[in-house]
Structure formats: structure tokens, C-alpha cells
Amino acid sequence: MDWTGYLPHPALWAGLGAMLVAQALKPVFQGLRGGGWDWRLVFEDGHMPSSHAALIIATTHALGLFEGFDSPLFALAVVLAIIVLYDAANVRRQTGVHARWLNRLLRRVFRNPRVPQGSLDEVVGHTPWEVFWGIVVGLAVAQGLSLFWPLPLAG
């Protein structure tokens, strides 16, 4: 089916939709864990579920559904998904750990009130569990979209 008409490809809608759903779920998960309902989490990095994972998995799954799981686009999306998931759970998480240590060091070395407290963002990455739930959100959104958007006929 030709997706080049008036609407963007359904994979774009799936990815953006999954990212928005994941961001909207962050305060809900925080509240259910007993951390209070902090609605500012909708606009922050990190936390549960990973919107990065939701975005790339929904896009990848939708490409498989709409272009075929044997298409070169799906293969490329899988490779990019591996990179994004690894980055979210490892590289970006380590950045947050480093930021936490640097903030502690700054507070201890410079006991000066003019030094900004917590000046480095400490929550930038995700735990593997947060990435897992981002994957679940991404798959659910892409699969849900395919129920309402007609799949191309196998040809």
C-alpha cells in the first residue's frame, strides 16, 4: 500500500504515539510506587517507562507490520532499536551515575552556597526494568494502531 499520500507513514504515528503514552504513564507509575503523583515527570527524562524504548520499538514493530518483517526498512529499524535500547539502559544510565557522583563531589569540595546544588541532571537513563516496560508500551501502541489502520494486503 502506498503511504506517501496525505498522511505520514503509520510507523511515525506509532512511534510518536508510544512516546506520548510512555511520558503520560510516568507520573502514574511514580504514584503507584508510592512516590506521589508528580505530573512534572511528563516532561522529564528517565523514569518508568522508557519513552525512548517505546518510541523505537513502536516504530520498528509498525514497520514490520506495514512494510513486512522481511523488508530492509524493518532490518534497519531493528539495528537502530538495539542501539537505542542499549544506550537507554547503559550509556545514558551511566551518565546519570556520573552526574550523581560529580554533584556529591561539588557539594563536599565547595561548601559554598553559591555553588548550584544538583546542577547536573542525575536521572537521564533507565534501568533494564524501565526499558522493558517501554518495550511493552511500544509493542502495545503499534499493535493497537494496526487494529484501526488497515494493513497492506499480502501480495
N, C-alpha and C positions, 0 to 999 in steps of 0.2 A: 504494500500500500504506500502511496506517495504522501509523506508527511510534510512536504515542502509547501503546502497550501497556506492558509491563513493562520493556522495555529502552529506554535512551536512543537517540536517532537515530544511525544508523551514522556520520554525519558527525562527531559528537562522539568516537566511538571512533577514527575515522581520525585526527582531529587530535591527540588525546591520545597515541595510539599512535605517530604520526610524531614528536611531540615527544620521547617517551621513547627512540625508536630513535636520533634525532639526538643526544641527550645521551649515550647509550651509545656512540655512534661517536666522540665527541670524543677520548677517550684513544687509540683505535685509530689515528685519523688522525695524532695527535701522535706516536705511536710509529713509524708508518710513515715519517714525515718525518724521523725521526732525533732527535726531541726528547725521547725517553724516554717511558715509559708512566706518565703522571701521572693516576691514577684520580680525583683531586680535580676534574678537568675536567668530570666528570659533573654536578657541582653548580654550575658556573660559567657566566657569560655569555660571549658571544663565542666565538671559535674555530670550527673546521671540524667539521661542517657547521652552518649556522644552524638552530637549533631553532625560531626564530620563523618562518622561511620554511617549514620542514617542517610546522609546525602549521597555518598559514593555507592553504598550498597543498593539504594533505591534506583539510582541512575543505571548501575550495572545490571540489576535484575530486569528493569524495564527495557534496556537494550536487548537483553536476551529474549524477553517476551515478544517484543515488537520487531526486532531485526533477525532473530534466530540465535540460538545458543551456539551455533556453529559459524557465526559471522565474524569477520575480522574486527568489527566495532566492539563486539562483546569480549573478544580476546584482549583487546587493548584496555577496555574498562576493567577487566579482571586484574590485569597487571597494575593499573593505577589504583585499584581498590586495595591491593596488597600493600602498596607503598603508603597510601593514606592511613590504613589501619595500623601499620607498623609505626608510622610517625605519631599517630594519636596516642598509642599505648606505650611507646618507648621514648622517642626523641623528645616530644613535647612534654611528657611526664617528667623526664629528667631535667628539662629546663625549669620546671616548677620546683623540683627538689633543690636545684642550684640556687634559684631565687630565694627560697626559704632560708638557706644557709647564708647567703650574702646579706639578707635582711638582718638576720641574727648577728652576724659579724659587724655590720654597720651600727647596730644598736649598742653593742658591747664596746666597740672601739671608740665610737663618737657618742659619748653620753651627753651630747649637746642637743637641746630641744629644737635647734634649727635644722637638724638632720631629719628629713622626712621619714616617718615611720612606715614600714612596709611599702617602700617606694617601688619595689619590683613585684609584679603580679606573680603570685605563688600558685595559682590554680590555672594552668594553661593546658595540661594534658589530661589523660584519662587512665583509670585503672582498667585492667582487662574486662572486669565485670561491666563497667560503664560502656566500653566498646561493644561488648556482647549485646547489651540492650539497645545500643544504637543500630546494630545489625538487624535485630528483631524488628525495630521500628521501620527501618528501610525496606525490609522484605515485605512487611505488612502493608505499607503505603503503596509500594509498586504493585503488589498483588491486588490490592483493593482498587487501584486505578484501572487495572486491566479488566476488572468486572464491569466498569462503566464506559471504558473506551474500547471500541471494537478492535480485536486483534486482527492482523492481516491473515488472509486465508493462505494456508499452505499451498504452495504452487508447484 
